[in-house]
């Protein structure tokens, strides 16, 4: 049986018995049925953790939520994306270059592999009987960097670059409007009112160029006024959600992970740019919504 398993699949697990070896049989049965990957999960019926503190449970769930925000189509495919216990069919990763960062390689395989059928089996995560935990702050920092790198690599690069250029132009529009409206040598309006107007003008600018250039192939086939208004409304909502996400990510990195505030802000902006692009791709300019 061992030779047959290694010929068809590859298993990954911890060697400190926190992952019960007896679950290998259940993983193999799923792969034998045809699954491209079988994941041992703590979050399906019958699974769980033995004696985790509340803090550890919160951190684990927060890492999962962060993954869902950055890579929803990848992380959302399994109930336990942080699992380090799984079996993958060789043919699902054969010929594919994997470039994981840190220990959480399941996300890399789900993102890059030829994974169509996913099976999950329950297991109870045991407490360590020997050795020391590798789960340090650096592991979570690597996990965040890994998510960001994978997110960027999976984006439609040409369209994403155009989206980024448009976003960069919006910065100048925002700053220009702020100067015209609030500077004492110009109109001298209040800062808050000037900022809100400037931000809205930048949003209008960004929508116009994204609609004409970034997603021009889509919008040209959805050119009725009502369709444009719907796209603009969705674009506004996405921009607001991006602002909220930016604030959350900045605070998590700076206050919880101890990352320098300027580096944390740059990382948050990069993540939110990918987030905004993905949401607009799926909501504002949905290719699947085009009628022939």
Secondary structure by P-SEA (a helix, b strand, c coil): caaaaaacbbbbbbccccccccaaaaaaaaaaacccccccccccccbbbccccaaaaaaaaaaaaaaaaccccccccccccccccccccccccccbbbbbccccaaaaaaacccccbbbbbbbbbcccccccccccaaaaaaaaaaaaaaaaaacaaaaaaaaaaaaaaaaaaaaaaaaaccccccccccaaaaaaaaaaaaaaaaaaaaaaccaaaaaaaaccaaaaaaaaaaaaaaaaaaaaaaaaaaaaaaccccccaaaaaaaaaaaaaaaaaaaaaacccccccccc
